[in-house]
Amino acid sequence: MRVLFLTCSVDGQSNYLRARSLAESLAGKGHDVTLLSAPARPELRGRCEEVRIGQGALRSLCVGSRASTRLRNSGLSVPEAWRRRASLAGESFDLIHGFGHRPTVGWVGPALARDRGVPYVADWSDLFGNGGIAHERTLLERWTLGAFDRWQEPRVYRRADAVTVISLALQERASRLNGNLPVVRVPPGGLPAAEAGSGEATRRRLGIPARAPLVIHVSQNHQDLELLRRALIGVAKLRADVHFLLVGPRFPSLQGAALPHCLRARLHFTGAVLHGQIAGLLAAADVAMLPYPPSIKNQCRFPCSFAEYAGAGLPIVTQPTGDLREVADGSAALLVPDDGEAMARGVDRILRDPRLASTLSRGARRLARVELSWSVGAQRLLELYGQLTPTRVSPVLAIP
């Protein structure tokens, strides 16, 4: 089967990582996947790479301009949308799967599918309108970009032949848009264990004492930082031996003089890192902290960092928000109230109770193998693709 994946994100960011992981799993099951994304840097535009994975192949195309990274990553450029259509002229696919609703995906994907007479599947992994990301923008942005997202988002998912979603809340929303739509939930997967490397080497490189308890937090977009700040201060008050590793771009609100000195001395910042380096950082940690308060946006998301923590076998402290209440179920994470002190007490409880830490670690690894696996997600895609293109999916590779 030949599948086209479209993502508006640049190589290595946001929903590109979701599309890339699923594409690799599909290729490993014998299918040929073309993944089209925006280039991470202007000089990479026009790059085309193809790798064999198992019985299939993954071809990566970077189509874009010399615009800023923010514009290339936004999916809003109309010239970019036309450039994408032109880059695929003459190519045929059995199915097209778009990740996101912005024009470089939501306009291009359906048009290509219509031209070729093949199904179009839309992936919904973040809520932008109706209380989602647009609600958190400035007043001007809400009236401009936010208004566009509120109009474009439901339009794309209502008109698709099928929808894949990241959470139960988005599954319900997609079903309300069009009750006849096939909707399949595909939560994110973790990182391959082979990428983890040595936790001891990571600690030495970052200057973290070898025997000190280490709490990690991974964030590429700095959401819910106030809850994280209160939780960090709470842990620092409870224990004088705990160090903290914050992974991601700069955390301005966590690097100022407002933090207690005893906490500042134990904070370690990595700055922005490549996605493939995260597994090695997780290997150095003892506990993962995931502040996830019950906003509408969070209820509709599924944090990729949770799947990565679980794949690394880390005990996780988080809130029972959205799908986490069902997925964690108390055996794969310690679920606590939406409160910094409650998170701090949860971290302290895990560090003081090795038996609890071991139980949560086993539950997290089991969850990563069964539910939060890119391979399982790819199998769900094949089931869906088989409904839409029954003659194109190998009966050997698809789920019976």
C-alpha positions as YAML, in Angstrom:
chain: A
units: angstrom
residues:
- id: 1
  name: MET
  ca: [0.00, 0.00, 0.00]
- id: 2
  name: ARG
  ca: [1.27, 3.50, -0.85]
- id: 3
  name: VAL
  ca: [0.36, 6.14, 1.72]
- id: 4
  name: LEU
  ca: [1.07, 9.88, 1.78]
- id: 5
  name: PHE
  ca: [1.50, 11.53, 5.19]
- id: 6
  name: LEU
  ca: [1.24, 15.34, 5.32]
- id: 7
  name: THR
  ca: [2.31, 17.41, 8.31]
- id: 8
  name: CYS
  ca: [2.54, 21.18, 8.59]
- id: 9
  name: SER
  ca: [5.29, 21.00, 11.22]
- id: 10
  name: VAL
  ca: [8.98, 21.26, 10.49]
- id: 11
  name: ASP
  ca: [11.16, 18.17, 10.65]
- id: 12
  name: GLY
  ca: [11.57, 17.16, 14.32]
- id: 13
  name: GLN
  ca: [8.78, 19.22, 15.93]
- id: 14
  name: SER
  ca: [5.17, 18.92, 17.03]
- id: 15
  name: ASN
  ca: [2.95, 16.60, 14.97]
- id: 16
  name: TYR
  ca: [5.84, 15.77, 12.65]
- id: 17
  name: LEU
  ca: [7.07, 13.43, 15.38]
- id: 18
  name: ARG
  ca: [3.67, 11.72, 15.56]
- id: 19
  name: ALA
  ca: [3.50, 11.34, 11.78]
- id: 20
  name: ARG
  ca: [7.10, 10.14, 11.52]
- id: 21
  name: SER
  ca: [6.71, 7.50, 14.24]
- id: 22
  name: LEU
  ca: [3.54, 6.09, 12.69]
- id: 23
  name: ALA
  ca: [5.11, 6.19, 9.22]
- id: 24
  name: GLU
  ca: [8.12, 4.18, 10.41]
- id: 25
  name: SER
  ca: [5.82, 1.57, 11.98]
- id: 26
  name: LEU
  ca: [3.74, 1.29, 8.80]
- id: 27
  name: ALA
  ca: [6.89, 0.88, 6.72]
- id: 28
  name: GLY
  ca: [8.06, -1.85, 9.08]
- id: 29
  name: LYS
  ca: [4.82, -3.70, 8.35]
- id: 30
  name: GLY
  ca: [5.50, -3.71, 4.61]
- id: 31
  name: HIS
  ca: [3.96, -0.49, 3.32]
- id: 32
  name: ASP
  ca: [5.50, 2.43, 1.41]
- id: 33
  name: VAL
  ca: [4.98, 5.79, 3.12]
- id: 34
  name: THR
  ca: [5.88, 9.25, 1.82]
- id: 35
  name: LEU
  ca: [6.16, 11.84, 4.61]
- id: 36
  name: LEU
  ca: [6.00, 15.46, 3.50]
- id: 37
  name: SER
  ca: [7.01, 18.13, 6.02]
- id: 38
  name: ALA
  ca: [8.41, 21.65, 6.18]
- id: 39
  name: PRO
  ca: [12.22, 21.91, 6.36]
- id: 40
  name: ALA
  ca: [13.79, 22.50, 9.78]
- id: 41
  name: ARG
  ca: [16.21, 24.94, 8.12]
- id: 42
  name: PRO
  ca: [15.83, 26.84, 4.82]
- id: 43
  name: GLU
  ca: [18.86, 25.11, 3.28]
- id: 44
  name: LEU
  ca: [17.14, 21.73, 3.70]
- id: 45
  name: ARG
  ca: [14.22, 22.61, 1.43]
- id: 46
  name: GLY
  ca: [13.89, 20.19, -1.42]
- id: 47
  name: ARG
  ca: [15.63, 17.41, 0.51]
- id: 48
  name: CYS
  ca: [14.44, 13.88, -0.28]
- id: 49
  name: GLU
  ca: [15.60, 10.82, 1.67]
- id: 50
  name: GLU
  ca: [14.42, 7.23, 1.42]
- id: 51
  name: VAL
  ca: [15.15, 4.39, 3.83]
- id: 52
  name: ARG
  ca: [14.08, 0.77, 3.84]
- id: 53
  name: ILE
  ca: [12.38, -0.36, 7.06]
- id: 54
  name: GLY
  ca: [11.54, -4.03, 7.18]
- id: 55
  name: GLN
  ca: [9.55, -4.93, 4.09]
- id: 56
  name: GLY
  ca: [8.51, -1.34, 3.35]
- id: 57
  name: ALA
  ca: [10.06, 2.06, 2.69]
- id: 58
  name: LEU
  ca: [9.83, 5.54, 4.19]
- id: 59
  name: ARG
  ca: [10.50, 8.52, 1.92]
- id: 60
  name: SER
  ca: [10.90, 11.91, 3.60]
- id: 61
  name: LEU
  ca: [10.31, 15.09, 1.56]
- id: 62
  name: CYS
  ca: [11.02, 18.61, 2.81]
- id: 63
  name: VAL
  ca: [9.08, 21.25, 0.86]
- id: 64
  name: GLY
  ca: [9.27, 24.86, 1.98]
- id: 65
  name: SER
  ca: [10.62, 28.36, 1.60]
- id: 66
  name: ARG
  ca: [13.25, 30.57, 3.21]
- id: 67
  name: ALA
  ca: [10.69, 32.00, 5.62]
- id: 68
  name: SER
  ca: [11.23, 32.03, 9.39]
- id: 69
  name: THR
  ca: [10.97, 28.79, 11.33]
- id: 70
  name: ARG
  ca: [7.79, 30.04, 12.98]
- id: 71
  name: LEU
  ca: [6.09, 30.64, 9.62]
- id: 72
  name: ARG
  ca: [7.33, 27.36, 8.15]
- id: 73
  name: ASN
  ca: [6.03, 25.55, 11.23]
- id: 74
  name: SER
  ca: [2.65, 27.30, 11.25]
- id: 75
  name: GLY
  ca: [1.13, 25.67, 8.17]
- id: 76
  name: LEU
  ca: [-0.48, 29.00, 7.21]
- id: 77
  name: SER
  ca: [1.42, 29.88, 4.03]
- id: 78
  name: VAL
  ca: [-0.79, 29.72, 0.91]
- id: 79
  name: PRO
  ca: [2.25, 29.78, -1.47]
- id: 80
  name: GLU
  ca: [3.61, 26.86, 0.55]
- id: 81
  name: ALA
  ca: [0.36, 24.97, -0.01]
- id: 82
  name: TRP
  ca: [0.62, 25.45, -3.78]
- id: 83
  name: ARG
  ca: [4.28, 24.43, -3.68]
- id: 84
  name: ARG
  ca: [3.35, 21.19, -1.92]
- id: 85
  name: ARG
  ca: [0.73, 20.31, -4.51]
- id: 86
  name: ALA
  ca: [3.20, 20.96, -7.33]
- id: 87
  name: SER
  ca: [5.90, 18.84, -5.67]
- id: 88
  name: LEU
  ca: [3.63, 15.78, -5.77]
- id: 89
  name: ALA
  ca: [2.39, 16.20, -9.33]
- id: 90
  name: GLY
  ca: [2.31, 12.89, -11.17]
- id: 91
  name: GLU
  ca: [2.62, 10.76, -8.03]
- id: 92
  name: SER
  ca: [-0.08, 8.28, -7.06]
- id: 93
  name: PHE
  ca: [-1.12, 7.04, -3.64]
- id: 94
  name: ASP
  ca: [-3.71, 4.62, -2.31]
- id: 95
  name: LEU
  ca: [-4.60, 6.87, 0.63]
- id: 96
  name: ILE
  ca: [-3.66, 10.31, 1.99]
- id: 97
  name: HIS
  ca: [-3.39, 11.01, 5.71]
- id: 98
  name: GLY
  ca: [-3.09, 14.62, 6.90]
- id: 99
  name: PHE
  ca: [-1.86, 15.58, 10.37]
- id: 100
  name: GLY
  ca: [-3.48, 18.88, 11.32]
- id: 101
  name: HIS
  ca: [-5.98, 21.35, 9.87]
- id: 102
  name: ARG
  ca: [-3.83, 24.29, 8.74]
- id: 103
  name: PRO
  ca: [-3.78, 25.11, 4.97]
- id: 104
  name: THR
  ca: [-0.55, 23.30, 4.07]
- id: 105
  name: VAL
  ca: [-2.29, 20.12, 5.25]
- id: 106
  name: GLY
  ca: [-6.02, 20.83, 5.47]
- id: 107
  name: TRP
  ca: [-6.20, 22.40, 2.00]
- id: 108
  name: VAL
  ca: [-3.55, 20.33, 0.24]
- id: 109
  name: GLY
  ca: [-4.48, 16.85, 1.48]
- id: 110
  name: PRO
  ca: [-8.18, 16.83, 0.52]
- id: 111
  name: ALA
  ca: [-7.39, 18.40, -2.87]
- id: 112
  name: LEU
  ca: [-4.77, 15.75, -3.65]
- id: 113
  name: ALA
  ca: [-7.12, 12.98, -2.52]
- id: 114
  name: ARG
  ca: [-9.92, 14.36, -4.69]
- id: 115
  name: ASP
  ca: [-7.63, 14.64, -7.74]
- id: 116
  name: ARG
  ca: [-6.49, 11.02, -7.34]
- id: 117
  name: GLY
  ca: [-9.83, 9.58, -6.28]
- id: 118
  name: VAL
  ca: [-8.49, 8.15, -3.00]
- id: 119
  name: PRO
  ca: [-9.68, 8.45, 0.63]
- id: 120
  name: TYR
  ca: [-8.52, 11.30, 2.86]
- id: 121
  name: VAL
  ca: [-7.93, 10.66, 6.57]
- id: 122
  name: ALA
  ca: [-7.48, 13.61, 8.96]
- id: 123
  name: ASP
  ca: [-5.52, 13.28, 12.20]
- id: 124
  name: TRP
  ca: [-6.68, 15.42, 15.15]
- id: 125
  name: SER
  ca: [-4.13, 15.68, 17.96]
- id: 126
  name: ASP
  ca: [-4.74, 19.17, 19.43]
- id: 127
  name: LEU
  ca: [-7.82, 21.30, 19.99]
- id: 128
  name: PHE
  ca: [-7.35, 24.83, 18.64]
- id: 129
  name: GLY
  ca: [-10.87, 26.35, 18.69]
- id: 130
  name: ASN
  ca: [-13.75, 26.18, 21.21]
- id: 131
  name: GLY
  ca: [-11.70, 26.49, 24.39]
- id: 132
  name: GLY
  ca: [-8.48, 25.07, 22.97]
- id: 133
  name: ILE
  ca: [-5.15, 26.65, 22.06]
- id: 134
  name: ALA
  ca: [-6.75, 29.72, 20.43]
- id: 135
  name: HIS
  ca: [-8.38, 30.58, 23.76]
- id: 136
  name: GLU
  ca: [-4.94, 31.18, 25.34]
- id: 137
  name: ARG
  ca: [-3.74, 33.68, 22.72]
- id: 138
  name: THR
  ca: [-3.78, 37.47, 23.02]
- id: 139
  name: LEU
  ca: [-6.97, 39.35, 22.16]
- id: 140
  name: LEU
  ca: [-5.66, 40.32, 18.70]
- id: 141
  name: GLU
  ca: [-4.55, 36.75, 17.95]
- id: 142
  name: ARG
  ca: [-7.93, 35.37, 19.08]
- id: 143
  name: TRP
  ca: [-9.72, 37.69, 16.66]
- id: 144
  name: THR
  ca: [-7.42, 36.84, 13.75]
- id: 145
  name: LEU
  ca: [-5.63, 33.49, 13.82]
- id: 146
  name: GLY
  ca: [-7.99, 32.17, 16.47]
- id: 147
  name: ALA
  ca: [-11.03, 33.00, 14.33]
- id: 148
  name: PHE
  ca: [-9.44, 31.22, 11.36]
- id: 149
  name: ASP
  ca: [-8.69, 28.12, 13.46]
- id: 150
  name: ARG
  ca: [-12.24, 28.03, 14.82]
- id: 151
  name: TRP
  ca: [-13.58, 28.04, 11.26]
- id: 152
  name: GLN
  ca: [-11.01, 25.79, 9.60]
- id: 153
  name: GLU
  ca: [-10.62, 23.10, 12.26]
- id: 154
  name: PRO
  ca: [-14.14, 21.57, 12.26]
- id: 155
  name: ARG
  ca: [-14.41, 22.06, 8.49]
- id: 156
  name: VAL
  ca: [-11.42, 19.79, 7.82]
- id: 157
  name: TYR
  ca: [-12.49, 17.00, 10.16]
- id: 158
  name: ARG
  ca: [-16.15, 17.11, 9.12]
- id: 159
  name: ARG
  ca: [-15.27, 16.62, 5.44]
- id: 160
  name: ALA
  ca: [-12.68, 13.86, 5.80]
- id: 161
  name: ASP
  ca: [-13.44, 10.24, 4.91]
- id: 162
  name: ALA
  ca: [-12.23, 9.20, 8.38]
- id: 163
  name: VAL
  ca: [-10.58, 10.78, 11.40]
- id: 164
  name: THR
  ca: [-7.83, 9.57, 13.70]
- id: 165
  name: VAL
  ca: [-7.67, 11.22, 17.11]
- id: 166
  name: ILE
  ca: [-5.29, 11.30, 20.03]
- id: 167
  name: SER
  ca: [-7.89, 11.28, 22.84]
- id: 168
  name: LEU
  ca: [-11.39, 10.22, 23.82]
- id: 169
  name: ALA
  ca: [-12.49, 13.87, 24.08]
- id: 170
  name: LEU
  ca: [-11.50, 14.53, 20.46]
- id: 171
  name: GLN
  ca: [-13.13, 11.25, 19.46]
- id: 172
  name: GLU
  ca: [-16.42, 12.55, 20.89]
- id: 173
  name: ARG
  ca: [-16.00, 15.90, 19.14]
- id: 174
  name: ALA
  ca: [-15.27, 14.24, 15.80]
- id: 175
  name: SER
  ca: [-18.33, 12.04, 16.15]
- id: 176
  name: ARG
  ca: [-20.50, 15.09, 16.87]
- id: 177
  name: LEU
  ca: [-19.21, 16.81, 13.72]
- id: 178
  name: ASN
  ca: [-20.31, 13.91, 11.55]
- id: 179
  name: GLY
  ca: [-21.97, 10.86, 13.05]
- id: 180
  name: ASN
  ca: [-21.15, 8.76, 9.98]
- id: 181
  name: LEU
  ca: [-17.39, 9.32, 10.20]
- id: 182
  name: PRO
  ca: [-15.18, 6.37, 11.14]
- id: 183
  name: VAL
  ca: [-13.15, 7.68, 14.10]
- id: 184
  name: VAL
  ca: [-10.16, 5.76, 15.48]
- id: 185
  name: ARG
  ca: [-8.19, 6.71, 18.59]
- id: 186
  name: VAL
  ca: [-4.41, 6.46, 18.19]
- id: 187
  name: PRO
  ca: [-2.59, 7.62, 21.36]
- id: 188
  name: PRO
  ca: [1.13, 8.42, 21.16]
- id: 189
  name: GLY
  ca: [3.88, 5.88, 21.74]
- id: 190
  name: GLY
  ca: [7.12, 6.07, 23.65]
- id: 191
  name: LEU
  ca: [10.73, 6.06, 22.54]
- id: 192
  name: PRO
  ca: [12.63, 2.88, 21.62]
- id: 193
  name: ALA
  ca: [14.49, 1.49, 24.63]
- id: 194
  name: ALA
  ca: [17.59, 1.05, 22.48]
- id: 195
  name: GLU
  ca: [17.98, 4.83, 22.35]
- id: 196
  name: ALA
  ca: [18.24, 5.23, 26.12]
- id: 197
  name: GLY
  ca: [21.99, 4.93, 26.65]
- id: 198
  name: SER
  ca: [23.65, 5.27, 30.04]
- id: 199
  name: GLY
  ca: [22.02, 7.25, 32.83]
- id: 200
  name: GLU
  ca: [25.32, 7.48, 34.71]
- id: 201
  name: ALA
  ca: [27.06, 9.07, 31.72]
- id: 202
  name: THR
  ca: [24.23, 11.56, 31.37]
- id: 203
  name: ARG
  ca: [24.52, 12.56, 35.03]
- id: 204
  name: ARG
  ca: [28.26, 13.05, 34.74]
- id: 205
  name: ARG
  ca: [27.84, 15.20, 31.63]
- id: 206
  name: LEU
  ca: [25.23, 17.42, 33.33]
- id: 207
  name: GLY
  ca: [27.05, 17.65, 36.66]
- id: 208
  name: ILE
  ca: [24.34, 15.83, 38.66]
- id: 209
  name: PRO
  ca: [25.53, 13.80, 41.68]
- id: 210
  name: ALA
  ca: [25.45, 10.08, 40.94]
- id: 211
  name: ARG
  ca: [23.43, 9.12, 44.04]
- id: 212
  name: ALA
  ca: [21.10, 12.11, 44.23]
- id: 213
  name: PRO
  ca: [17.37, 11.48, 43.56]
- id: 214
  name: LEU
  ca: [16.59, 13.08, 40.19]
- id: 215
  name: VAL
  ca: [13.16, 14.33, 39.10]
- id: 216
  name: ILE
  ca: [12.72, 15.06, 35.37]
- id: 217
  name: HIS
  ca: [10.27, 17.19, 33.42]
- id: 218
  name: VAL
  ca: [10.25, 17.32, 29.61]
- id: 219
  name: SER
  ca: [8.48, 20.13, 27.78]
- id: 220
  name: GLN
  ca: [8.95, 21.46, 24.27]
- id: 221
  name: ASN
  ca: [6.26, 24.16, 24.52]
- id: 222
  name: HIS
  ca: [6.20, 25.18, 28.22]
- id: 223
  name: GLN
  ca: [2.58, 24.58, 29.13]
- id: 224
  name: ASP
  ca: [1.27, 24.63, 32.69]
- id: 225
  name: LEU
  ca: [4.49, 26.12, 34.06]
- id: 226
  name: GLU
  ca: [2.89, 27.71, 37.13]
- id: 227
  name: LEU
  ca: [1.82, 24.31, 38.44]
- id: 228
  name: LEU
  ca: [5.32, 22.99, 37.70]
- id: 229
  name: ARG
  ca: [6.91, 25.91, 39.58]
- id: 230
  name: ARG
  ca: [4.78, 25.30, 42.68]
- id: 231
  name: ALA
  ca: [5.53, 21.57, 42.56]
- id: 232
  name: LEU
  ca: [9.30, 22.14, 42.29]
- id: 233
  name: ILE
  ca: [9.27, 24.50, 45.26]
- id: 234
  name: GLY
  ca: [7.19, 21.99, 47.22]
- id: 235
  name: VAL
  ca: [9.64, 19.14, 46.58]
- id: 236
  name: ALA
  ca: [12.60, 21.36, 47.46]
- id: 237
  name: LYS
  ca: [10.97, 22.18, 50.82]
- id: 238
  name: LEU
  ca: [10.32, 18.52, 51.60]
- id: 239
  name: ARG
  ca: [13.73, 17.18, 50.62]
- id: 240
  name: ALA
  ca: [17.18, 18.73, 50.52]
- id: 241
  name: ASP
  ca: [18.75, 15.97, 48.41]
- id: 242
  name: VAL
  ca: [16.56, 16.04, 45.28]
- id: 243
  name: HIS
  ca: [17.85, 17.46, 42.00]
- id: 244
  name: PHE
  ca: [15.65, 18.50, 39.05]
- id: 245
  name: LEU
  ca: [16.30, 18.11, 35.33]
- id: 246
  name: LEU
  ca: [14.22, 20.38, 33.07]
- id: 247
  name: VAL
  ca: [14.41, 19.37, 29.41]
- id: 248
  name: GLY
  ca: [13.38, 21.74, 26.64]
- id: 249
  name: PRO
  ca: [13.85, 25.35, 25.49]
- id: 250
  name: ARG
  ca: [14.48, 28.03, 28.10]
- id: 251
  name: PHE
  ca: [12.09, 28.18, 31.07]
- id: 252
  name: PRO
  ca: [12.11, 31.96, 31.76]
- id: 253
  name: SER
  ca: [9.73, 31.81, 34.72]
- id: 254
  name: LEU
  ca: [11.87, 29.12, 36.37]
- id: 255
  name: GLN
  ca: [15.21, 30.83, 36.02]
- id: 256
  name: GLY
  ca: [14.60, 34.08, 37.87]
- id: 257
  name: ALA
  ca: [15.48, 35.27, 41.34]
- id: 258
  name: ALA
  ca: [11.91, 34.57, 42.48]
- id: 259
  name: LEU
  ca: [12.81, 30.93, 43.09]
- id: 260
  name: PRO
  ca: [14.26, 29.95, 46.48]
- id: 261
  name: HIS
  ca: [18.05, 29.67, 46.44]
- id: 262
  name: CYS
  ca: [17.91, 26.08, 47.71]
- id: 263
  name: LEU
  ca: [15.91, 25.19, 44.60]
- id: 264
  name: ARG
  ca: [17.93, 27.21, 42.09]
- id: 265
  name: ALA
  ca: [21.09, 25.41, 43.17]
- id: 266
  name: ARG
  ca: [19.54, 22.05, 42.28]
- id: 267
  name: LEU
  ca: [17.92, 22.93, 38.93]
- id: 268
  name: HIS
  ca: [19.59, 21.63, 35.78]
- id: 269
  name: PHE
  ca: [18.46, 22.97, 32.39]
- id: 270
  name: THR
  ca: [19.34, 21.23, 29.13]
- id: 271
  name: GLY
  ca: [17.93, 23.82, 26.75]
- id: 272
  name: ALA
  ca: [16.35, 22.66, 23.50]
- id: 273
  name: VAL
  ca: [17.40, 19.11, 22.58]
- id: 274
  name: LEU
  ca: [16.83, 16.84, 19.60]
- id: 275
  name: HIS
  ca: [13.99, 14.42, 20.11]
- id: 276
  name: GLY
  ca: [16.31, 11.42, 19.82]
- id: 277
  name: GLN
  ca: [18.31, 12.66, 22.83]
- id: 278
  name: ILE
  ca: [15.37, 12.58, 25.25]
- id: 279
  name: ALA
  ca: [15.57, 8.84, 25.94]
- id: 280
  name: GLY
  ca: [19.14, 9.20, 27.26]
- id: 281
  name: LEU
  ca: [18.02, 11.97, 29.62]
- id: 282
  name: LEU
  ca: [15.09, 9.90, 30.89]
- id: 283
  name: ALA
  ca: [17.49, 7.06, 31.68]
- id: 284
  name: ALA
  ca: [19.21, 9.26, 34.26]
- id: 285
  name: ALA
  ca: [16.02, 10.09, 36.22]
- id: 286
  name: ASP
  ca: [14.23, 8.43, 39.14]
- id: 287
  name: VAL
  ca: [10.80, 10.10, 38.89]
- id: 288
  name: ALA
  ca: [8.97, 12.00, 36.13]
- id: 289
  name: MET
  ca: [6.73, 14.95, 36.89]
- id: 290
  name: LEU
  ca: [3.93, 15.90, 34.47]
- id: 291
  name: PRO
  ca: [1.82, 18.92, 35.51]
- id: 292
  name: TYR
  ca: [-1.46, 18.45, 33.63]
- id: 293
  name: PRO
  ca: [-4.36, 20.50, 35.04]
- id: 294
  name: PRO
  ca: [-7.88, 19.81, 33.73]
- id: 295
  name: SER
  ca: [-8.28, 22.58, 31.15]
- id: 296
  name: ILE
  ca: [-10.38, 21.93, 28.03]
- id: 297
  name: LYS
  ca: [-7.20, 21.93, 25.96]
- id: 298
  name: ASN
  ca: [-5.54, 19.31, 28.16]
- id: 299
  name: GLN
  ca: [-8.63, 17.11, 28.25]
- id: 300
  name: CYS
  ca: [-8.48, 16.95, 24.45]
- id: 301
  name: ARG
  ca: [-4.74, 16.30, 24.24]
- id: 302
  name: PHE
  ca: [-2.66, 13.30, 25.22]
- id: 303
  name: PRO
  ca: [0.80, 14.36, 26.44]
- id: 304
  name: CYS
  ca: [3.52, 12.67, 24.38]
- id: 305
  name: SER
  ca: [5.86, 13.05, 27.35]
- id: 306
  name: PHE
  ca: [3.64, 10.66, 29.35]
- id: 307
  name: ALA
  ca: [4.19, 7.94, 26.74]
- id: 308
  name: GLU
  ca: [7.92, 8.62, 26.74]
- id: 309
  name: TYR
  ca: [8.10, 8.50, 30.53]
- id: 310
  name: ALA
  ca: [6.18, 5.21, 30.47]
- id: 311
  name: GLY
  ca: [8.47, 3.73, 27.81]
- id: 312
  name: ALA
  ca: [11.44, 4.56, 30.02]
- id: 313
  name: GLY
  ca: [9.79, 2.82, 32.98]
- id: 314
  name: LEU
  ca: [9.73, 5.95, 35.13]
- id: 315
  name: PRO
  ca: [7.25, 6.37, 38.00]
- id: 316
  name: ILE
  ca: [5.06, 9.33, 36.96]
- id: 317
  name: VAL
  ca: [3.31, 11.92, 39.09]
- id: 318
  name: THR
  ca: [0.49, 13.70, 37.25]
- id: 319
  name: GLN
  ca: [-3.21, 14.64, 37.34]
- id: 320
  name: PRO
  ca: [-6.19, 12.45, 36.31]
- id: 321
  name: THR
  ca: [-6.94, 14.73, 33.34]
- id: 322
  name: GLY
  ca: [-8.51, 13.49, 30.12]
- id: 323
  name: ASP
  ca: [-7.36, 10.05, 29.03]
- id: 324
  name: LEU
  ca: [-4.74, 9.85, 31.79]
- id: 325
  name: ARG
  ca: [-7.43, 8.89, 34.30]
- id: 326
  name: GLU
  ca: [-8.35, 5.83, 32.23]
- id: 327
  name: VAL
  ca: [-4.91, 4.93, 30.89]
- id: 328
  name: ALA
  ca: [-2.91, 5.22, 34.10]
- id: 329
  name: ASP
  ca: [-5.63, 3.70, 36.32]
- id: 330
  name: GLY
  ca: [-3.43, 4.07, 39.39]
- id: 331
  name: SER
  ca: [-1.05, 1.30, 38.33]
- id: 332
  name: ALA
  ca: [1.11, 3.15, 35.79]
- id: 333
  name: ALA
  ca: [1.21, 6.59, 37.42]
- id: 334
  name: LEU
  ca: [0.50, 8.28, 40.72]
- id: 335
  name: LEU
  ca: [-2.52, 10.53, 40.10]
- id: 336
  name: VAL
  ca: [-2.76, 13.53, 42.43]
- id: 337
  name: PRO
  ca: [-4.97, 16.65, 42.68]
- id: 338
  name: ASP
  ca: [-4.32, 19.78, 40.63]
- id: 339
  name: ASP
  ca: [-2.09, 21.32, 43.27]
- id: 340
  name: GLY
  ca: [1.66, 21.94, 43.52]
- id: 341
  name: GLU
  ca: [1.91, 20.69, 47.10]
- id: 342
  name: ALA
  ca: [0.03, 17.50, 46.19]
- id: 343
  name: MET
  ca: [2.48, 16.87, 43.37]
- id: 344
  name: ALA
  ca: [5.39, 17.47, 45.71]
- id: 345
  name: ARG
  ca: [4.01, 15.01, 48.25]
- id: 346
  name: GLY
  ca: [3.53, 12.47, 45.45]
- id: 347
  name: VAL
  ca: [7.17, 12.77, 44.37]
- id: 348
  name: ASP
  ca: [8.33, 12.47, 47.99]
- id: 349
  name: ARG
  ca: [6.12, 9.40, 48.51]
- id: 350
  name: ILE
  ca: [7.63, 7.59, 45.51]
- id: 351
  name: LEU
  ca: [11.20, 8.44, 46.53]
- id: 352
  name: ARG
  ca: [10.57, 7.13, 50.07]
- id: 353
  name: ASP
  ca: [8.78, 3.93, 48.98]
- id: 354
  name: PRO
  ca: [10.89, 1.72, 46.67]
- id: 355
  name: ARG
  ca: [8.09, -0.84, 46.47]
- id: 356
  name: LEU
  ca: [5.64, 1.78, 45.13]
- id: 357
  name: ALA
  ca: [8.28, 3.07, 42.69]
- id: 358
  name: SER
  ca: [8.87, -0.47, 41.40]
- id: 359
  name: THR
  ca: [5.13, -1.13, 41.00]
- id: 360
  name: LEU
  ca: [4.59, 2.09, 39.05]
- id: 361
  name: SER
  ca: [7.65, 1.41, 36.91]
- id: 362
  name: ARG
  ca: [6.40, -2.05, 35.92]
- id: 363
  name: GLY
  ca: [2.93, -0.71, 35.21]
- id: 364
  name: ALA
  ca: [4.36, 2.07, 33.05]
- id: 365
  name: ARG
  ca: [6.47, -0.33, 30.98]
- id: 366
  name: ARG
  ca: [3.50, -2.66, 30.54]
- id: 367
  name: LEU
  ca: [1.35, 0.26, 29.39]
- id: 368
  name: ALA
  ca: [4.04, 1.36, 26.93]
- id: 369
  name: ARG
  ca: [4.20, -2.13, 25.39]
- id: 370
  name: VAL
  ca: [0.45, -2.65, 25.10]
- id: 371
  name: GLU
  ca: [-1.49, 0.59, 24.73]
- id: 372
  name: LEU
  ca: [1.11, 3.32, 24.16]
- id: 373
  name: SER
  ca: [3.04, 1.75, 21.30]
- id: 374
  name: TRP
  ca: [3.56, 3.18, 17.83]
- id: 375
  name: SER
  ca: [3.35, -0.36, 16.46]
- id: 376
  name: VAL
  ca: [-0.09, -0.80, 18.02]
- id: 377
  name: GLY
  ca: [-1.10, 2.59, 16.63]
- id: 378
  name: ALA
  ca: [0.03, 1.56, 13.15]
- id: 379
  name: GLN
  ca: [-2.07, -1.61, 13.42]
- id: 380
  name: ARG
  ca: [-5.10, 0.53, 14.22]
- id: 381
  name: LEU
  ca: [-4.36, 2.62, 11.13]
- id: 382
  name: LEU
  ca: [-4.21, -0.51, 9.01]
- id: 383
  name: GLU
  ca: [-7.61, -1.57, 10.30]
- id: 384
  name: LEU
  ca: [-9.01, 1.81, 9.31]
- id: 385
  name: TYR
  ca: [-7.24, 1.86, 5.94]
- id: 386
  name: GLY
  ca: [-8.63, -1.61, 5.27]
- id: 387
  name: GLN
  ca: [-12.17, -0.26, 5.68]
- id: 388
  name: LEU
  ca: [-11.50, 2.61, 3.27]
- id: 389
  name: THR
  ca: [-9.40, 0.75, 0.69]
- id: 390
  name: PRO
  ca: [-10.16, -2.95, 1.23]
- id: 391
  name: THR
  ca: [-8.31, -4.09, -1.91]
- id: 392
  name: ARG
  ca: [-5.10, -2.20, -1.06]
- id: 393
  name: VAL
  ca: [-4.20, -3.57, 2.38]
- id: 394
  name: SER
  ca: [-2.44, -6.92, 2.51]
- id: 395
  name: PRO
  ca: [-4.57, -9.47, 4.40]
- id: 396
  name: VAL
  ca: [-1.34, -10.78, 5.95]
- id: 397
  name: LEU
  ca: [-0.31, -7.41, 7.41]
- id: 398
  name: ALA
  ca: [-3.67, -6.01, 8.43]
- id: 399
  name: ILE
  ca: [-5.44, -7.08, 11.60]
- id: 400
  name: PRO
  ca: [-8.04, -9.75, 10.76]
...
